[in-house]
Amino acid sequence: MALVGFLAVAAFYLIAEHRAHLLGWLPLLIFLACPLLHVFMHGRHGGHGNQSIQPSSGWRQPPHEH
């Protein structure tokens, strides 16, 4: 518990003293997160393009159920 408290206080002071430096990097970090979000979010629905066209491998999507 003491270590967690110490780390919380240290994090508070680091953020408080270096806020200008951290906020200066924020736009760049958001821009760099775009490729990661693109990769992980497109993995759910199969990527770009028309979804009605089936891949040539013969794979078929299961029917949608409610």
C-alpha positions as CSV (number, residue, x, y, z in Angstrom):
1,M,0.0,0.0,0.0
2,A,2.8,2.4,0.8
3,L,4.4,1.8,-2.6
4,V,1.1,2.5,-4.4
5,G,0.7,5.7,-2.4
6,F,4.2,6.8,-3.2
7,L,3.7,6.1,-6.9
8,A,0.4,8.1,-6.9
9,V,2.1,11.1,-5.2
10,A,5.1,10.9,-7.6
11,A,2.8,10.6,-10.6
12,F,0.8,13.7,-9.4
13,Y,3.9,15.8,-9.1
14,L,5.4,14.6,-12.4
15,I,2.1,15.5,-14.2
16,A,1.7,18.8,-12.4
17,E,5.3,19.9,-13.1
18,H,5.5,18.7,-16.7
19,R,1.9,19.4,-17.9
20,A,3.1,21.7,-20.6
21,H,5.4,19.1,-22.0
22,L,2.7,16.3,-21.9
23,L,0.1,18.5,-23.5
24,G,2.5,19.4,-26.3
25,W,2.8,15.7,-27.2
26,L,-0.9,15.0,-27.0
27,P,-1.8,15.9,-30.7
28,L,1.1,13.7,-31.9
29,L,0.0,10.8,-29.7
30,I,-3.6,11.0,-31.0
31,F,-2.2,11.1,-34.6
32,L,0.0,8.0,-33.9
33,A,-3.0,6.1,-32.3
34,C,-4.9,6.3,-35.6
35,P,-3.1,3.3,-37.3
36,L,-3.6,1.2,-34.2
37,L,-7.3,2.0,-34.0
38,H,-7.6,1.4,-37.8
39,V,-6.0,-2.1,-37.4
40,F,-8.0,-3.2,-34.4
41,M,-11.4,-1.7,-35.4
42,H,-11.4,-3.1,-38.9
43,G,-10.6,-6.6,-37.6
44,R,-14.3,-6.9,-36.5
45,H,-16.0,-6.5,-39.9
46,G,-13.4,-7.6,-42.4
47,G,-11.9,-4.4,-43.7
48,H,-12.9,-1.9,-46.4
49,G,-15.1,-2.5,-49.4
50,N,-18.5,-3.9,-50.2
51,Q,-19.6,-6.4,-47.6
52,S,-22.0,-8.2,-50.0
53,I,-19.1,-9.6,-52.1
54,Q,-18.0,-12.9,-50.6
55,P,-14.2,-13.7,-50.6
56,S,-13.0,-16.2,-53.2
57,S,-12.0,-18.8,-50.6
58,G,-15.6,-19.9,-50.3
59,W,-16.0,-18.6,-46.7
60,R,-19.5,-17.5,-45.9
61,Q,-20.7,-15.4,-43.0
62,P,-23.2,-17.0,-40.6
63,P,-26.7,-15.6,-40.8
64,H,-27.5,-12.7,-38.5
65,E,-29.6,-13.6,-35.5
66,H,-31.4,-11.4,-33.0
